[in-house]
Amino acid sequence: MSWSDTPRFYDTLRAIEHGLDESRDGLVDWRPEYAVVFGDAHRLALVLRTRWDTMVDAQVERYYDSAGRPSAELRALAAAHPGLLRAVARSDRSGWHADLLASVELVPVA
């Protein structure tokens, strides 16, 4: 990716993330222009996972509280980006993201 491609990459990523968070279903409505930016759906899934992981690393100090539940700051981040988290959970084989999603839907964010 060149410097001139960077704005298009991030603009497209933000638009996809916004759509995911509005729909909350975690499904990306694939468009031909996404192939130009990301290559294929698998690469986009990796980019979305990296986006989520980067946000968590930057904004969450502790993943779990003293009771072993996802921390309030992690739940708040998840609640702010439900569609992105659901999209990441769909491709996560470990189940960690799905468990976090379930905790956000069941536990109020403090």
N, C-alpha and C positions, 0 to 999 in steps of 0.2 A: 504494500500500500504506500503510495507516495503522499507527500504533504498535500497535494491538491485533492487527493481522494479522502483525506481525513475528515473534512467537514461533512461530506456526503455520508460517510460511514456513521458518524455520530448522530447526524440528523435523522438518518433512517433508523438507527437503533433506538433513539429517543421516541420516534413515532411508533415503532413497534411496541416498545415498553408502555407507552401511554395507552395504546389500543388494548394491550393485555390487561392493564390495570382498570380500564373502563369496563371491559367485558367480564373480567374476573374468571374466565373459563380456562385460561392457560393455552388456548389454541391460537396459533398464528394463521391468519388468512394469507397464505403464500401468494405473492405477486411476482410477476416476471422481473421487475426491477430489483427485487431482493437477490436474485441470482447474480446480478452484476456486482452487487456490493458484497454479498456473503458467500457466493458460490452455490451452496445447496442448503437444504433444511438442517442437515446434521451440523454443518459449520455454524449456522445461526443458533442452534441449540447450545453449542459450545460457547458462543459469544454471550448468549443470555446467562448462562451459568457463570461465566467470568464476571459479567456485570454484577450479578447478585453477590458473588463471593467478594468482589472488590468493595461493594457497599457495606457488607457485613464487616470486613476487615477494617474499614475506615470509621464505622459508626458504632460498633459494638465492642465494648471492653470485655465483658464476660458473656459467654454463650448460655450458661446455666446459672440459676440462683442456688441458694443454699439447700433448697428442697429437691434439686435435681431437675427442675422444670426449666424450659427456655426462659432466659432472663427477660425482664420487662422491656429493656431496650431492644432486644432481639424480636420480641413479640410486636413492639411498636413499629419496627422496620418492616416486619412481615405484614402487618396490618396496613401499612402505607403503600405496599407494593404487592397486593394479593394476586394479581394476574401474572406478574413476573415470577413470583414464588411458585404458583401453580404450574407454570410452563417449565420451570426448572425441576419441580417435583415429578412431572411426567416423564422426564428422561433420567431421573436419578434411580439407580439400581439399589442403592444402600437403604433407601427409605427414610433417611434423615430429614429431607426436605418435606416429605409427606407428613411425617410426625410433627414437624414444626407448624405446618399448615393446619393440621388438626388442632394443635394447641392454641393457635390464634383464633380459630373458629369456636373453640370451647371455653377458653380462658379470657376474661376481659383484660385488656391492656391497661396497666397501671400508669 
